């Protein structure tokens, strides 16, 4: 591996998780090219292929230049959605955005001879909760009874049979109320409170876990880093108030470790941020896996261990 081959980091401007990894890579003398492909004007590029040669040519950011056939690894962390320059009408915006997604986005997903953490197409496939639950079950991980439905009667029957039950959105999306951005948190629902509005779109209902703590497990290659998240109080969704959280390192039981690795293999992922509930019966129950999730909010020791592991994976690149 030529030492001068850079690591490409694709993420939005404010990303503490990526900042940690970039700082570690710089400390190791590994060059980094960071940019947000979703932002218009972030890069200028000319990509050539043919005559027996895959994509090559220059890609230039305001501060760096990358040879497209020279990247050792791509860290696809959290780029923003593709947008276009101002001054276009609705049809022009739609067209230009599609060209950016399939042109620049397609090119960044087809760089030769480099490691992806994770490949953007694999990230996209692994973001669907129904697929996550299916793969977790096949991998031997314990999943609470779950229903996805647009049938209000089925939802009410499920809540009666498996209560207490919580509602979770199938995907985090922008939701505005009176012009203000709102977050849809995990919340408990009763059968009598489930209205006919369920018919408007699919809803995910899941049996609430009688738990003692939440668990975040970050997988980087073959390494696993687990954190027990304890809440001062009682919240279904620990993201509500980070100031009331306590983080403690914890070992991953053997069967869960095997299940996580089987899950990653099934999706073809090199990285995953897993959320579990620790039941009062000691069982780890799978909630979800974010294939490009953040992890810099846990305790400093674990954050640094994950940082080093991620930087090492990206520095190594593809096996020789």
CORMOBEL-V185955 format. One record per residue. N is the residue number from 0. RES is the residue in three letters. D_CENTER is the distance of its C-alpha to the mean C-alpha in Angstrom with 2 decimals. Layout:
BEGIN
n = <N | N>
res = <RES | RES>
d_center = <D_CENTER | D_CENTER>
END
This chain:
BEGIN
n = <0 | 1 | 2 | 3 | 4 | 5 | 6 | 7 | 8 | 9 | 10 | 11 | 12 | 13 | 14 | 15 | 16 | 17 | 18 | 19 | 20 | 21 | 22 | 23 | 24 | 25 | 26 | 27 | 28 | 29 | 30 | 31 | 32 | 33 | 34 | 35 | 36 | 37 | 38 | 39 | 40 | 41 | 42 | 43 | 44 | 45 | 46 | 47 | 48 | 49 | 50 | 51 | 52 | 53 | 54 | 55 | 56 | 57 | 58 | 59 | 60 | 61 | 62 | 63 | 64 | 65 | 66 | 67 | 68 | 69 | 70 | 71 | 72 | 73 | 74 | 75 | 76 | 77 | 78 | 79 | 80 | 81 | 82 | 83 | 84 | 85 | 86 | 87 | 88 | 89 | 90 | 91 | 92 | 93 | 94 | 95 | 96 | 97 | 98 | 99 | 100 | 101 | 102 | 103 | 104 | 105 | 106 | 107 | 108 | 109 | 110 | 111 | 112 | 113 | 114 | 115 | 116 | 117 | 118 | 119 | 120 | 121 | 122 | 123 | 124 | 125 | 126 | 127 | 128 | 129 | 130 | 131 | 132 | 133 | 134 | 135 | 136 | 137 | 138 | 139 | 140 | 141 | 142 | 143 | 144 | 145 | 146 | 147 | 148 | 149 | 150 | 151 | 152 | 153 | 154 | 155 | 156 | 157 | 158 | 159 | 160 | 161 | 162 | 163 | 164 | 165 | 166 | 167 | 168 | 169 | 170 | 171 | 172 | 173 | 174 | 175 | 176 | 177 | 178 | 179 | 180 | 181 | 182 | 183 | 184 | 185 | 186 | 187 | 188 | 189 | 190 | 191 | 192 | 193 | 194 | 195 | 196 | 197 | 198 | 199 | 200 | 201 | 202 | 203 | 204 | 205 | 206 | 207 | 208 | 209 | 210 | 211 | 212 | 213 | 214 | 215 | 216 | 217 | 218 | 219 | 220 | 221 | 222 | 223 | 224 | 225 | 226 | 227 | 228 | 229 | 230 | 231 | 232 | 233 | 234 | 235 | 236 | 237 | 238 | 239 | 240 | 241 | 242 | 243 | 244 | 245 | 246 | 247 | 248 | 249 | 250 | 251 | 252 | 253 | 254 | 255 | 256 | 257 | 258 | 259 | 260 | 261 | 262 | 263 | 264 | 265 | 266 | 267 | 268 | 269 | 270 | 271 | 272 | 273 | 274 | 275 | 276 | 277 | 278 | 279 | 280 | 281 | 282 | 283 | 284 | 285 | 286 | 287 | 288 | 289 | 290 | 291 | 292 | 293 | 294 | 295 | 296 | 297 | 298 | 299 | 300 | 301 | 302 | 303 | 304 | 305 | 306 | 307 | 308 | 309 | 310 | 311 | 312 | 313 | 314 | 315 | 316 | 317 | 318 | 319>
res = <UNK | UNK | UNK | UNK | UNK | UNK | UNK | UNK | UNK | UNK | UNK | UNK | UNK | UNK | UNK | UNK | UNK | UNK | UNK | UNK | UNK | UNK | UNK | UNK | UNK | UNK | UNK | UNK | UNK | UNK | UNK | UNK | UNK | UNK | UNK | UNK | UNK | UNK | UNK | UNK | UNK | UNK | UNK | UNK | UNK | UNK | UNK | UNK | UNK | UNK | UNK | UNK | UNK | UNK | UNK | UNK | UNK | UNK | UNK | UNK | UNK | UNK | UNK | UNK | UNK | UNK | UNK | UNK | UNK | UNK | UNK | UNK | UNK | UNK | UNK | UNK | UNK | UNK | UNK | UNK | UNK | UNK | UNK | UNK | UNK | UNK | UNK | UNK | UNK | UNK | UNK | UNK | UNK | UNK | UNK | UNK | UNK | UNK | UNK | UNK | UNK | UNK | UNK | UNK | UNK | UNK | UNK | UNK | UNK | UNK | UNK | UNK | UNK | UNK | UNK | UNK | UNK | UNK | UNK | UNK | UNK | UNK | UNK | UNK | UNK | UNK | UNK | UNK | UNK | UNK | UNK | UNK | UNK | UNK | UNK | UNK | UNK | UNK | UNK | UNK | UNK | UNK | UNK | UNK | UNK | UNK | UNK | UNK | UNK | UNK | UNK | UNK | UNK | UNK | UNK | UNK | UNK | UNK | UNK | UNK | UNK | UNK | UNK | UNK | UNK | UNK | UNK | UNK | UNK | UNK | UNK | UNK | UNK | UNK | UNK | UNK | UNK | UNK | UNK | UNK | UNK | UNK | UNK | UNK | UNK | UNK | UNK | UNK | UNK | UNK | UNK | UNK | UNK | UNK | UNK | UNK | UNK | UNK | UNK | UNK | UNK | UNK | UNK | UNK | UNK | UNK | UNK | UNK | UNK | UNK | UNK | UNK | UNK | UNK | UNK | UNK | UNK | UNK | UNK | UNK | UNK | UNK | UNK | UNK | UNK | UNK | UNK | UNK | UNK | UNK | UNK | UNK | UNK | UNK | UNK | UNK | UNK | UNK | UNK | UNK | UNK | UNK | UNK | UNK | UNK | UNK | UNK | UNK | UNK | UNK | UNK | UNK | UNK | UNK | UNK | UNK | UNK | UNK | UNK | UNK | UNK | UNK | UNK | UNK | UNK | UNK | UNK | UNK | UNK | UNK | UNK | UNK | UNK | UNK | UNK | UNK | UNK | UNK | UNK | UNK | UNK | UNK | UNK | UNK | UNK | UNK | UNK | UNK | UNK | UNK | UNK | UNK | UNK | UNK | UNK | UNK | UNK | UNK | UNK | UNK | UNK | UNK | UNK | UNK | UNK | UNK | UNK | UNK | UNK | UNK | UNK | UNK | UNK | UNK | UNK | UNK | UNK | UNK | UNK | UNK>
d_center = <28.11 | 29.59 | 28.69 | 28.50 | 25.69 | 22.84 | 19.11 | 17.36 | 14.51 | 13.00 | 11.87 | 13.59 | 16.68 | 15.87 | 13.03 | 14.39 | 11.74 | 12.66 | 16.24 | 16.59 | 15.75 | 18.01 | 20.76 | 20.76 | 20.97 | 23.81 | 25.51 | 25.55 | 27.07 | 24.24 | 24.21 | 21.06 | 20.68 | 18.13 | 17.88 | 16.06 | 16.99 | 16.63 | 19.56 | 23.03 | 25.16 | 22.42 | 23.83 | 26.96 | 27.02 | 29.43 | 28.23 | 30.97 | 31.16 | 34.15 | 37.19 | 35.27 | 32.59 | 28.90 | 27.19 | 28.65 | 29.70 | 28.76 | 25.70 | 26.60 | 24.80 | 27.02 | 27.05 | 26.20 | 27.19 | 25.41 | 27.12 | 24.82 | 26.09 | 25.78 | 22.09 | 21.50 | 17.67 | 14.84 | 11.78 | 9.50 | 7.62 | 7.78 | 11.02 | 12.80 | 14.20 | 17.33 | 20.52 | 24.13 | 27.06 | 29.20 | 32.42 | 31.39 | 32.28 | 29.92 | 30.67 | 30.38 | 26.98 | 25.71 | 27.23 | 26.11 | 22.47 | 22.49 | 24.25 | 21.75 | 18.76 | 20.77 | 22.73 | 20.70 | 17.35 | 19.20 | 20.85 | 17.81 | 16.61 | 20.13 | 21.04 | 23.47 | 23.46 | 20.21 | 17.24 | 13.75 | 10.72 | 9.29 | 11.56 | 10.37 | 12.25 | 10.70 | 7.11 | 9.05 | 10.98 | 8.51 | 7.20 | 10.84 | 11.88 | 15.30 | 14.19 | 12.05 | 15.23 | 17.50 | 15.94 | 15.81 | 19.43 | 20.49 | 19.10 | 21.35 | 19.01 | 20.65 | 19.30 | 21.24 | 23.33 | 21.30 | 22.56 | 21.14 | 24.13 | 25.90 | 29.15 | 30.23 | 32.75 | 30.28 | 28.01 | 31.11 | 32.29 | 28.98 | 29.11 | 32.73 | 32.12 | 29.00 | 29.28 | 28.03 | 25.12 | 22.10 | 20.53 | 16.81 | 15.53 | 13.89 | 11.54 | 11.35 | 13.91 | 16.63 | 19.66 | 22.91 | 26.00 | 29.18 | 27.29 | 25.02 | 21.23 | 20.44 | 17.58 | 17.79 | 17.62 | 17.99 | 21.77 | 24.59 | 26.75 | 30.23 | 31.74 | 34.25 | 31.70 | 29.83 | 31.34 | 31.91 | 29.15 | 26.82 | 28.44 | 26.87 | 23.44 | 21.57 | 20.77 | 19.05 | 21.37 | 21.03 | 23.60 | 23.12 | 23.01 | 25.94 | 24.01 | 25.01 | 21.63 | 17.87 | 16.02 | 12.80 | 12.64 | 10.82 | 11.71 | 12.76 | 14.99 | 17.59 | 17.22 | 15.91 | 15.89 | 16.45 | 17.19 | 19.34 | 18.81 | 22.20 | 23.02 | 26.41 | 27.30 | 25.85 | 22.61 | 20.72 | 17.59 | 17.44 | 15.49 | 18.88 | 20.58 | 19.20 | 22.88 | 23.77 | 21.37 | 22.52 | 20.42 | 22.07 | 21.24 | 21.72 | 22.28 | 20.42 | 23.08 | 23.94 | 23.17 | 19.65 | 19.14 | 20.47 | 18.37 | 15.05 | 16.41 | 17.66 | 14.37 | 12.76 | 15.99 | 15.97 | 12.81 | 13.80 | 10.83 | 11.78 | 8.86 | 6.95 | 6.84 | 9.37 | 11.39 | 15.06 | 18.32 | 21.34 | 24.20 | 27.70 | 28.70 | 26.48 | 24.17 | 20.39 | 18.95 | 15.48 | 13.58 | 10.07 | 7.22 | 3.50 | 3.58 | 2.72 | 3.62 | 7.25 | 10.28 | 13.31 | 14.67 | 16.10 | 19.58 | 20.69 | 21.67 | 18.37 | 16.54 | 19.09 | 18.86 | 15.14 | 16.00 | 18.87 | 17.16 | 14.47 | 17.39 | 19.53 | 17.28 | 17.04 | 20.74 | 21.83 | 20.28 | 21.44 | 24.17 | 27.60>
END
